Every structure is written in structure tokens, then in C-alpha cells.
Amino acid sequence: MPWTASDAVSLGTRVRAQRLARGLTQERLAHAAGITKNHVQLLEAGRGSPRDPTTSSNPHMSKLFGLADALEVPPSALIFGAN
């Protein structure tokens, strides 16, 4: 099944919801996950590039696992919305 723009937006929505539920800023989540604040912003917006709004995010597995670890959820909670 190919990754779609809708999948990217859904992932971003789940990351943002988990972040806010834990009272984290984008900067604190980025630091805990080992990525940049800009990357968190793009992920939450479902975008892959700050210069091209038509490019959807498609994060590497290592970034997804880093985010999941920082948010203390299984990666499936971010990818599929399952806990």
C-alpha cells in the first residue's frame, strides 16, 4: 500500500495529539526524539519540505521510532492510531 498525502496528515495529527497530551512543546519533543524542531513542525503539518507545500512527509523509520520513544507510545500509535 503506497504512502499518501492523507497518511502523512494523519500521522502528523497523531504526533501533535500525543505531544499535546503530554504537555510537550515541539522543541522539547524534537530534543527528546533526536530531530530538529523544524522536522517536528513539518511532520505535524504533513509536509516533507518547507519550500514545497505539495510534498507530503515520509519520515524514516528511525525518526518514527525516536518520536514514539519520546512520546512513550508504540510506533503503531503514531502510524495507525492504535495503542
VOGU-3710 file (C-alpha; in Angstrom, 3 decimals, decimal comma):
1> mpwtasdavs> 0,000/0,000/0,000  1,610/3,305/-1,050  2,111/6,195/1,383  -0,289/9,029/0,557  -0,633/12,702/1,465  -3,632/11,714/3,592  -1,450/9,238/5,517  1,113/11,996/6,133  -1,545/14,357/7,501  -2,980/11,607/9,724
11> lgtrvraqrl> 0,471/10,806/11,100  1,061/14,488/11,816  -2,278/14,791/13,575  -1,470/11,814/15,802  2,021/13,108/16,628  0,597/16,509/17,553  -2,184/14,986/19,690  0,287/12,778/21,580  2,669/15,706/22,062  -0,039/17,996/23,409
21> argltqerla> -1,433/15,259/25,676  1,990/15,130/27,327  2,354/18,891/27,582  5,422/18,955/25,345  6,486/21,783/23,085  7,679/20,995/19,584  11,180/21,914/20,715  11,149/19,535/23,706  9,750/16,688/21,604  12,380/17,305/18,943
31> haagitknhv> 15,173/17,213/21,510  13,846/14,012/23,101  13,415/12,347/19,696  16,791/13,438/18,335  15,383/15,500/15,476  15,018/19,214/14,789  12,091/21,403/15,787  11,630/22,164/12,088  11,230/18,448/11,393  8,541/18,180/14,081
41> qlleagrgsp> 6,748/21,187/12,574  6,834/19,652/9,094  5,712/16,229/10,357  2,783/17,702/12,267  1,763/19,630/9,152  2,092/16,504/7,000  4,681/18,257/4,844  8,017/16,980/3,639  9,579/20,285/2,653  9,338/23,857/3,925
51> rdpttssnph> 9,797/25,110/0,360  7,312/22,840/-1,398  3,891/22,647/0,295  2,801/19,916/-2,128  5,392/17,436/-0,827  3,980/15,211/1,909  6,105/13,920/4,776  7,524/10,419/4,575  9,699/10,012/7,683  12,358/7,346/8,097
61> msklfglada> 11,584/4,515/10,489  14,345/5,708/12,827  12,565/9,061/13,185  9,219/7,366/13,835  10,761/5,133/16,485  12,512/8,138/18,044  9,228/10,042/18,208  7,381/7,038/19,616  10,062/6,554/22,263  9,985/10,244/23,216
71> levppsalif> 6,178/10,152/23,435  6,221/6,809/25,290  3,849/5,145/22,833  4,328/2,213/20,471  5,161/3,230/16,886  1,801/1,770/15,815  0,060/4,515/17,813  1,624/7,088/15,507  1,336/5,123/12,272  -2,109/3,562/12,674
81> gan> -3,610/5,311/15,683  -3,650/2,069/17,698  -2,420/1,906/21,281
//
